[in-house]
């Protein structure tokens, strides 16, 4: 399968200004994700999508692809992630070749272990289902605006208001660490979720950090 390893890194941020280039330890936040992507794939299949010249400069200096700046209409606060993903798929396929899948890595989740991401990739290559990283809701200090999920019959299901979900069932949150899907599913459903989405559970507090607010960043700094 031909997989695009995609990193979305918008320049602006409503909640935490310039977070993607904010120093975490000795390097910008985005570099943590770029370095991990380079463990998973050859650099010619790693693409950074950004509207920010500074992020593009960092990415190119790191040896990964950032061929053009993202259109301004795809870099707004209200822009949906999936719209950017579809745009980048189309750009890649028009310039290079057809893609089979996308492995999305968000720079706001800086901490990953290769044993987990490579295992998730292996499962995807074997089974072809969408795979999304999740963690038990107890591992997340900051649950603002987070949707809860449960696992039913091995697949990820969003919690709704029906009585069955009010029972004591383990609930999970998306970590933001990685999302994997076939291009066919992404174009058809406009989502990383498919009919059968496999949850990849990582119950580790550090690996579940997803930086949206300053308190998330301060938590991440404790692990550097």
Helices and strands as residue ranges (DSSP letters): E 3-8, G 19-21, E 23-24, E 27-28, H 29-40, G 43-45, E 46-49, H 53-61, G 72-74, H 81-95, E 101-106, H 114-127, E 130-136, G 137-139, E 149-152, E 155-158, G 163-166, E 172-182, H 183-189, E 197-201, G 206-208, H 214-221
